[in-house]
Amino acid sequence: MAADRLGVPPQACLVVEDAPAGVEAAATAGCRVVGLTTTHPATALHQAHLHATSLSEVRHHLTAAGVPAAAHTPHGR
């Protein structure tokens, strides 16, 4: 799993996923999951902790939660 390669516990990871299988895998691994409803409805991504309609909405949620902007991109880049 990517969290292992990064040396981060799954509970500290946020996965943004638009496929039901990806949402299920991330949730099963113990990650927090945002279901991106661009290709499937929220009902198909039912294991996600939160749903968003776009990556802009994901950024809005991250900013509102106090996550620094540098952390909004993969690996903080």
C-alpha positions in Angstrom: 0.0 0.0 0.0 1.2 3.5 -0.7 1.0 4.5 3.0 3.5 1.8 3.8 5.9 3.1 1.1 5.5 6.7 2.5 6.0 5.5 6.1 2.6 6.9 7.2 -0.1 4.9 9.0 -3.3 4.4 7.0 -5.3 6.3 9.6 -3.3 9.4 8.7 -4.1 9.2 5.0 -6.8 10.8 3.0 -7.7 9.0 -0.2 -9.7 10.8 -2.9 -11.3 8.1 -5.1 -14.0 8.0 -7.8 -14.4 4.3 -8.2 -16.4 2.0 -5.9 -13.6 -0.6 -5.7 -11.0 2.1 -4.9 -13.2 3.5 -2.1 -13.7 0.1 -0.7 -10.0 -0.7 -0.8 -9.0 2.5 0.9 -11.7 2.2 3.6 -10.7 -1.4 4.2 -7.1 -0.3 4.6 -8.1 2.1 7.3 -7.8 5.4 5.4 -10.2 8.3 5.4 -11.9 8.4 2.1 -13.5 11.2 0.0 -15.7 9.8 -2.7 -15.4 11.9 -5.8 -18.8 11.8 -7.5 -17.6 12.6 -11.0 -18.2 9.1 -12.5 -20.4 7.4 -9.9 -23.2 8.6 -7.7 -22.6 8.9 -3.9 -24.8 5.8 -3.4 -22.2 3.8 -5.3 -19.4 5.2 -3.1 -21.2 4.5 0.2 -18.1 3.5 2.1 -16.6 7.0 1.7 -16.5 9.2 4.8 -17.3 12.3 2.7 -18.5 13.0 -0.8 -17.4 15.8 -3.2 -18.5 16.7 -6.7 -15.1 18.1 -7.8 -11.4 18.4 -6.7 -12.1 22.1 -6.1 -14.7 21.0 -3.5 -12.1 18.6 -1.9 -9.7 21.5 -1.6 -12.4 23.6 0.0 -13.1 20.9 2.6 -9.3 20.6 3.3 -8.9 24.3 3.7 -12.0 24.5 6.0 -10.5 21.7 8.1 -7.3 23.8 8.5 -5.0 21.6 6.3 -2.1 23.7 4.9 -2.3 24.4 1.2 1.0 22.6 0.6 -0.6 19.4 1.8 -3.4 19.6 -0.8 -1.2 18.0 -3.5 0.2 14.4 -3.6 3.2 14.1 -1.2 2.9 17.8 -0.3 4.3 19.0 -3.7 
